[in-house]
């Protein structure tokens, strides 16, 4: 290689003693930077290039990497340089007291041709570096998550940071890499649930208050919670179904279902219900999801199933058929079947076919679902539609494929579940958040969009806890 990789990479993954030493060193540096009184002793750390990232108030506020000096000197210098990183406006006293520090070391370095970089870069997992003949430029994997960037966005950011274009990058000097990271906070880490399914259920249960009211979503970085959402009541029904699948979460599920049932009955009686949809297809989808969550809505659902507006919205039509099964109007089911030609990715149509015992349509629908879960390339196991897969789409695909007992379906589900688990938030390792427990167990929208919604985590929980046909 004519253009060497600009950082010294790890020769092997970090061992537990190294992680403990790094965590202790970062804790000491965080205490030191508050009042500059006691410089910490830094024990043995890896002989590689440390990149220190500082977070506060949900955002990156400093980042630096140092390759000169002993391993201990590199870590200390990188921390001090990150403190003085002027790109983020500086640090006031309040910010210093809540600062979190993450040190990352590069591993698994892979050279890549510039023309193939966009196709090979897995945003959220891969960093990227260019060893140009001028100043080498590096972007950590976290950059994609911090700024919600797809592969093209990462490459464009690399261009701006290096002040050169892709055409100027050396053909033999572009690299993808992964990182091994350690995070430290100013306060002791809380005890967090280790089992991913239990952690997801606990996160969902915390969205339900004592009266059964549900909070729709939250900003994972700031902790700000939000109530408004399209199809709010339908999303609440997904939460109910997911919690009902878990023995330890049934109390929250029952409270949420009782409150949801009251709201649905009030809306059907013509009373004003906040966030109730006006579009008949959205109402039909909401009622179908409520019925699937165990609320008795057969008469109302039958009435909406016969409205002509539903025929033109196959997604919600299939939800209605999935809830009504063989009692659904035949013309509604025919509309769902016809739509498979135009939109073959249709998990609700697969669920509806199962409810109607329609083996032929189920086979057609599930073949497309299996094909939608990639076996190779970036984001193995994640379902599109774009270059960055969505966790809700991935989970919904698994929910439908669990109806099929075939080797291909099981393999596809395994890939998709592995993708989901790779991106579940672990509060102990998620640097931007102020409160680790508030995000622990939740699933973000995508690998680079970390807003948290009840329906995304609900679908993921159902996909992870389901059993095969």
Secondary structure, 3 states (H helix, E strand, C coil): CCCCCCCCCCCCCCCHHHHHHHHHHHHHHHHHHHHCCCCCCCCCCCCCCEEEEEEECCEEEEEEEECCCCHHHHHHHHHHHHHCCHHHCCCCHHHHHCCEEEEEEEEEEEECCHHHHHHHCCCCCCEEEECCCCCCEEECCHHHHHHCCCHHHHHHHHHHHHCCCHHHCCCCCEEEEEEEEEEECCCCCCCCCCCHHHHHHHHHHCCECCCCCECCEEECCCCCEECCCCCHHHHHHHHHHHHHCCHHHHHHHHHHHHHHHHHHHHHHCCCCCCCCCCCHHHHHHHHHHHHHCCCCCHHHHHHHHCCHHHHHCHHHHHHHHHHHHHHCCHHHHHHHHHHHHHCCCCHHHHHHHHHCCCHHHHHHHHHHHHHCCCCCCCCCCCCCCCCCCEHHHHHHHHHHHCCCCCHHHHHHHHHHHHHHHHHECCCCCCCCCCCHHHHCCCEEEECCEEEEEHHHHHHHHHHHHCCCC
